[in-house]
Amino acid sequence: MAGNPLALTVKCADFADNGDPGRLAALAIDDPATAARFQKKYAHAREVLTHLSQQAPGTR
């Protein structure tokens, strides 16, 4: 994925949607532990993908 700018873009958009604060807030009403876990998971995933996208050719 690191060498594919389109894949990075799609995955970043996917994580942004899945980690949307509104979605996580709605989940937190019924399952706060899962919402907190997802919040950490997607924040970390965004950091990793941001790092990869800065190193991948054609994504700057």
DSSP file (Angstrom, degrees, kcal/mol; ACC not computed):
  #  RESIDUE AA STRUCTURE BP1 BP2  ACC     N-H-->O    O-->H-N    N-H-->O    O-->H-N    TCO  KAPPA ALPHA  PHI   PSI    X-CA   Y-CA   Z-CA
    1    1 A M    >         0   0    0      0, 0.0     3,-1.9     0, 0.0     7,-0.4   0.000 360.0 360.0 360.0 -32.5    0.0    0.0    0.0
    2    2 A A  T 3   +     0   0    0      1,-0.3     6,-0.0     5,-0.1    53,-0.0   0.807 360.0  47.4 -60.8 -28.9    2.9    2.4    0.7
    3    3 A G  T 3  S+     0   0    0      1,-0.1    -1,-0.3    53,-0.1    50,-0.0   0.402  99.2  77.0 -92.2   3.6    3.8    2.4   -3.0
    4    4 A N    <>  -     0   0    0     -3,-1.9     4,-2.1     1,-0.2     5,-0.2  -0.880  58.0-170.1-119.2 100.0    0.3    3.0   -4.2
    5    5 A P  H  > S+     0   0    0      0, 0.0     4,-2.2     0, 0.0    -1,-0.2   0.854  88.3  52.7 -57.9 -37.1   -0.9    6.6   -3.7
    6    6 A L  H  > S+     0   0    0      2,-0.2     4,-2.6     1,-0.2     5,-0.2   0.923 108.0  50.5 -66.1 -42.4   -4.5    5.8   -4.6
    7    7 A A  H  > S+     0   0    0      1,-0.2     4,-2.6     2,-0.2     5,-0.2   0.903 110.6  49.9 -61.3 -41.0   -4.6    3.0   -2.0
    8    8 A L  H  X S+     0   0    0     -4,-2.1     4,-2.5    -7,-0.4    -1,-0.2   0.917 110.9  49.4 -62.9 -42.8   -3.3    5.4    0.6
    9    9 A T  H  X S+     0   0    0     -4,-2.2     4,-2.1     2,-0.2    -2,-0.2   0.925 113.0  46.3 -62.3 -45.3   -5.9    8.0   -0.3
   10   10 A V  H  X S+     0   0    0     -4,-2.6     4,-2.3     1,-0.2    -2,-0.2   0.916 113.5  48.3 -64.9 -43.2   -8.7    5.5   -0.1
   11   11 A K  H  X S+     0   0    0     -4,-2.6     4,-2.7     2,-0.2     5,-0.2   0.895 109.8  52.2 -67.0 -39.2   -7.6    4.0    3.2
   12   12 A C  H  X S+     0   0    0     -4,-2.5     4,-2.3     1,-0.2    -1,-0.2   0.918 111.1  47.7 -60.4 -43.0   -7.1    7.5    4.7
   13   13 A A  H  X S+     0   0    0     -4,-2.1     4,-2.2     2,-0.2    -2,-0.2   0.896 111.0  51.8 -64.9 -39.9  -10.7    8.3    3.7
   14   14 A D  H  X S+     0   0    0     -4,-2.3     4,-2.8     2,-0.2     5,-0.2   0.934 112.1  44.9 -61.4 -47.8  -11.9    5.0    5.2
   15   15 A F  H  X S+     0   0    0     -4,-2.7     4,-2.5     1,-0.2    -1,-0.2   0.869 110.7  54.4 -66.8 -35.6  -10.2    5.6    8.5
   16   16 A A  H  < S+     0   0    0     -4,-2.3    -1,-0.2    -5,-0.2    -2,-0.2   0.911 112.6  43.9 -63.2 -40.8  -11.5    9.2    8.6
   17   17 A D  H >< S+     0   0    0     -4,-2.2     3,-1.2     1,-0.2    -2,-0.2   0.941 116.3  45.6 -68.5 -47.6  -15.1    8.0    8.1
   18   18 A N  H 3< S+     0   0    0     -4,-2.8    -2,-0.2     1,-0.3    -1,-0.2   0.838 117.0  45.2 -66.2 -32.3  -14.7    5.1   10.6
   19   19 A G  T 3< S+     0   0    0     -4,-2.5    -1,-0.3    -5,-0.2    -2,-0.2   0.249  79.3 142.1 -95.4  13.2  -13.1    7.4   13.2
   20   20 A D    <>  -     0   0    0     -3,-1.2     4,-2.5     1,-0.1     3,-0.4  -0.321  55.3-133.1 -56.4 128.4  -15.5   10.2   12.7
   21   21 A P  H  > S+     0   0    0      0, 0.0     4,-2.3     0, 0.0     5,-0.2   0.840 105.0  54.4 -55.4 -35.1  -16.2   11.8   16.1
   22   22 A G  H  > S+     0   0    0      2,-0.2     4,-2.0     1,-0.2     5,-0.1   0.908 109.6  46.2 -65.9 -41.7  -19.9   11.8   15.5
   23   23 A R  H  > S+     0   0    0     -3,-0.4     4,-2.2     1,-0.2    -1,-0.2   0.917 114.3  47.8 -65.9 -42.7  -20.0    8.1   14.7
   24   24 A L  H  X S+     0   0    0     -4,-2.5     4,-2.3     1,-0.2    -2,-0.2   0.868 109.5  53.2 -68.2 -34.9  -17.8    7.3   17.8
   25   25 A A  H  X S+     0   0    0     -4,-2.3     4,-0.9    -5,-0.3    -1,-0.2   0.900 109.2  49.1 -65.4 -40.0  -20.0    9.5   20.0
   26   26 A A  H >X S+     0   0    0     -4,-2.0     4,-0.7     1,-0.2     3,-0.6   0.908 112.6  47.7 -65.4 -40.5  -23.1    7.6   18.9
   27   27 A L  H >X S+     0   0    0     -4,-2.2     4,-3.0     1,-0.2     3,-0.7   0.873 103.3  63.1 -65.3 -36.8  -21.4    4.3   19.5
   28   28 A A  H 3< S+     0   0    0     -4,-2.3    -1,-0.2     1,-0.2    -2,-0.2   0.747  91.1  66.5 -62.9 -24.1  -20.2    5.5   23.0
   29   29 A I  H << S+     0   0    0     -4,-0.9    -1,-0.2    -3,-0.6    -2,-0.2   0.932 118.5  21.4 -62.1 -44.5  -23.9    5.8   24.1
   30   30 A D  H << S+     0   0    0     -3,-0.7    -2,-0.2    -4,-0.7    -1,-0.2   0.763 142.4  19.0 -94.1 -29.1  -24.3    2.0   23.9
   31   31 A D     X  +     0   0    0     -4,-3.0     4,-2.2    -5,-0.1     3,-0.2  -0.586  59.5 170.7-147.0  76.9  -20.7    0.8   24.1
   32   32 A P  H  > S+     0   0    0      0, 0.0     4,-2.3     0, 0.0     5,-0.2   0.825  80.0  56.4 -61.9 -32.7  -18.3    3.3   25.5
   33   33 A A  H  > S+     0   0    0      2,-0.2     4,-2.2     1,-0.2     5,-0.1   0.926 109.8  44.7 -66.4 -43.4  -15.4    0.8   25.8
   34   34 A T  H  > S+     0   0    0     -3,-0.2     4,-2.9     2,-0.2     5,-0.2   0.904 111.8  53.2 -66.8 -40.9  -15.6   -0.1   22.1
   35   35 A A  H  X S+     0   0    0     -4,-2.2     4,-2.4     1,-0.2    -2,-0.2   0.915 110.5  47.3 -59.9 -43.3  -15.9    3.6   21.2
   36   36 A A  H  X S+     0   0    0     -4,-2.3     4,-2.0     2,-0.2    -1,-0.2   0.902 112.6  49.5 -65.5 -40.6  -12.7    4.4   23.2
   37   37 A R  H  X S+     0   0    0     -4,-2.2     4,-2.5     1,-0.2    -2,-0.2   0.925 112.6  47.2 -63.9 -44.5  -10.9    1.5   21.6
   38   38 A F  H  X S+     0   0    0     -4,-2.9     4,-3.0     2,-0.2     5,-0.3   0.886 107.7  56.6 -64.7 -38.4  -11.9    2.5   18.1
   39   39 A Q  H  X S+     0   0    0     -4,-2.4     4,-1.8    -5,-0.2    -1,-0.2   0.935 112.2  41.6 -59.5 -45.9  -10.9    6.1   18.8
   40   40 A K  H  X S+     0   0    0     -4,-2.0     4,-2.4     2,-0.2     5,-0.2   0.916 114.5  52.6 -65.6 -43.2   -7.4    5.0   19.7
   41   41 A K  H  X S+     0   0    0     -4,-2.5     4,-2.4     1,-0.2    -2,-0.2   0.936 113.2  41.7 -60.2 -49.7   -7.2    2.5   16.8
   42   42 A Y  H  X S+     0   0    0     -4,-3.0     4,-2.2     2,-0.2    -1,-0.2   0.825 112.1  54.6 -73.3 -30.6   -8.2    5.0   14.1
   43   43 A A  H  X S+     0   0    0     -4,-1.8     4,-1.9    -5,-0.3    -1,-0.2   0.931 112.1  44.7 -64.6 -44.4   -6.0    7.8   15.5
   44   44 A H  H  X S+     0   0    0     -4,-2.4     4,-2.4     2,-0.2    -2,-0.2   0.920 112.0  52.2 -64.6 -43.4   -3.0    5.4   15.4
   45   45 A A  H  X S+     0   0    0     -4,-2.4     4,-2.7     1,-0.2     5,-0.2   0.897 108.3  51.2 -61.1 -40.8   -3.9    4.2   11.9
   46   46 A R  H  X S+     0   0    0     -4,-2.2     4,-2.5     2,-0.2    -1,-0.2   0.899 108.9  51.6 -63.9 -39.6   -4.2    7.8   10.6
   47   47 A E  H  X S+     0   0    0     -4,-1.9     4,-2.2     2,-0.2    -2,-0.2   0.935 111.6  46.5 -61.1 -46.1   -0.7    8.5   12.1
   48   48 A V  H  X S+     0   0    0     -4,-2.4     4,-2.5     1,-0.2    -2,-0.2   0.933 114.4  46.5 -62.7 -46.9    0.8    5.5   10.3
   49   49 A L  H  X S+     0   0    0     -4,-2.7     4,-2.8     2,-0.2    -1,-0.2   0.869 110.2  53.5 -66.5 -35.7   -0.9    6.3    7.0
   50   50 A T  H  X S+     0   0    0     -4,-2.5     4,-1.6    -5,-0.2    -1,-0.2   0.928 110.3  47.9 -62.1 -43.9    0.1   10.0    7.2
   51   51 A H  H  X S+     0   0    0     -4,-2.2     4,-0.9     1,-0.2    -2,-0.2   0.930 113.6  47.2 -61.5 -46.1    3.7    8.9    7.7
   52   52 A L  H >X S+     0   0    0     -4,-2.5     4,-1.8     1,-0.2     3,-0.7   0.903 109.7  52.9 -62.9 -41.4    3.5    6.4    4.8
   53   53 A S  H 3< S+     0   0    0     -4,-2.8    -1,-0.2     1,-0.3    -2,-0.2   0.808 105.1  55.2 -68.2 -27.3    1.9    9.0    2.5
   54   54 A Q  H 3< S+     0   0    0     -4,-1.6    -1,-0.3     1,-0.2    -2,-0.2   0.740 114.8  40.1 -74.6 -21.8    4.7   11.5    3.2
   55   55 A Q  H << S+     0   0    0     -4,-0.9    -2,-0.2    -3,-0.7    -1,-0.2   0.659  94.3  97.3 -98.6 -19.4    7.3    8.9    2.1
   56   56 A A  S >< S-     0   0    0     -4,-1.8     3,-1.3    -5,-0.1     4,-0.2  -0.498  79.8-113.5 -76.2 136.2    5.4    7.4   -0.9
   57   57 A P  T 3  S+     0   0    0      0, 0.0    -1,-0.1     0, 0.0    -2,-0.1  -0.424  97.9  20.8 -65.7 140.4    6.3    8.8   -4.3
   58   58 A G  T 3  S+     0   0    0     -2,-0.1    -2,-0.0   -54,-0.1    -5,-0.0   0.549 100.1  91.6  82.2   8.4    3.6   10.8   -6.0
   59   59 A T    <         0   0    0     -3,-1.3    -3,-0.1    -6,-0.2    -4,-0.1   0.390 360.0 360.0-113.0   2.8    1.6   11.6   -2.9
   60   60 A R              0   0    0     -4,-0.2    -1,-0.1    -6,-0.1    -6,-0.1   0.473 360.0 360.0 -88.3 360.0    3.1   14.9   -1.9
